[in-house]
């Protein structure tokens, strides 16, 4: 299968690219810096400024699947007005242009999304049947509009999958920032530690994206989270045990809000999310369905 990936130089993208290559797919990459991406990933790559340019025609020639991961990093910097616009437009505008440029050969459009589409202030457990019925938060607005733009591809009889990703655990991402702190014995829960943490191991997430590209049973929104959600306090304890370090020093909510402003919601919101469609409808088998085994595997590879 001929696959075009955006965001391939990111944490998820790099792992996914390796999986698709092992499965003998032909890969092309769209990146803000195509020359750098091509050298780093050793695949054909094109530069694309989504804000100012249309999608290069030659990239999508004879393309069967697009996997769209591009988007400004939510966890970098305070959410100023300008930063919010960058975060929003990097997802919405790029998706809109990819949909508009879809070639007749395209069969599947797999687009990123996030568990931020759900309310982050409750202990209620949500699955893909959730319908928004209140004033959306910034994260909900992004995810809702992102999925709406992606769904426009269905007018061309193209199968669309929106992967609502949780917190991804692997060599990179959130753990890359946490491990040095926890290794020093300075880690602990964030805020009161009672927030739900919807996590997933990078290997399972890559399998979900790979399956979505080729398995026609995958369609619409899919929650990409492990089947057993945990709270932040439990996460800190399990990570400390995996590193043989104490994890008793909490990060006060007030300090986090002072440092990050509105972006502190990424750590303080509580998301109890069910991977209902993956488990009940698609029969997906998680390689890592419990947190201790997931963290032990990751720490062992550091």
Secondary structure, DSSP 8 states (H G I E B T S, - for coil): -EEEEESTTSHHHHHHHHHHHHTT-EEEEEESSHHHHHHHHTSEEEE--TTT----HHHHTT--EEEE-----TTSS---HHHHHHHHHHHHHHHHHHHHT--TT--EEEEEEEGGGS-SEEEEEE-TT----S---HHHHHHHHHHHHHHGGGGGT-EEEEEEE-EEESSSHHHHHHHHHHHTT----BTTS-SEE-EEEHHHHHHHHHHHHH-TT--EEEEES-SS-EEHHHHHHHHHHHHT------B-HHHHHHHHGGGGHHHH-EEEE--HIIIIIS----S--SHHHHHHHHHHT-
